[in-house]
């Protein structure tokens, strides 16, 4: 395993470790062990995105804009790493052998809270760009037709030339924005939560970590996408389990890819 070192400050450095392409399976396995050991806390965390998703669905339904739900779900995934900070803390405490408490779960220790907030702001900007583009794509595609925002949205999207073009472009653009969000946040958020580092450096570390581990990080992203998609198919209920599981797995991804030790995490 080769290493690449980045200076975070005068006395702080982080090493980017190059791992095997199948390393993501170990992260998922460790994440599942963490979830099984602390499932009560994990399911409480997982309930948060479920409730938010239900509220968003209700708002869209009442506004007769249910057609935007797929785009909203895709954008919602961008802010998932922020909501998973409690899962990172649970995994950190388990690595240290310390007790897990409800207070630690919902008020996790964050070494660089301001910098985490900046990364969150960047993710929100990406989310707003995606929401605006989704709105523009629909308006452009349906400009020659009557609004099809509610019950006939799927017919419009899948059975008309304009709808198919909208879905194709939307998938490509949404995928690109989701990739950007994943690359800048997958390591930066747990790093800023555990180490004194500025947001720009944390995001740079995340980008370098992904670029030096393309196989493992791409496979991890694919597994995340598939598990989230399956959860959405259950009416979001599956997120109660999948969300904390992936949160724990992301912490172990961060720990492995930065060579973070128990002593450094303390």
Secondary structure, 3 states (H helix, E strand, C coil): CCEEEEECCCCCEEEEECCCCCCHHHHHHHHHHHHHHCHHHHHHHHHHHHHHHHHHHHHHHHCCCHHHHHHHHHHHHHHHHHHCHHHHHHHHHHHHCCCCCHHHHHCCCCCCHHHHHHHHHHHHHHHHHHHHHHHHHHHHHCCCCCCCCCCCHHHHHHHCHHHHHHHHHHHHHHHHHHHHHHHHHCCHHHHHHHCCCCHHHHHHHHHHHHHHCHHHHHHHHHHHHHHHHHHHHCCCCCHHHHHHHHHHHHHHHHHHHCCCCHHHHC
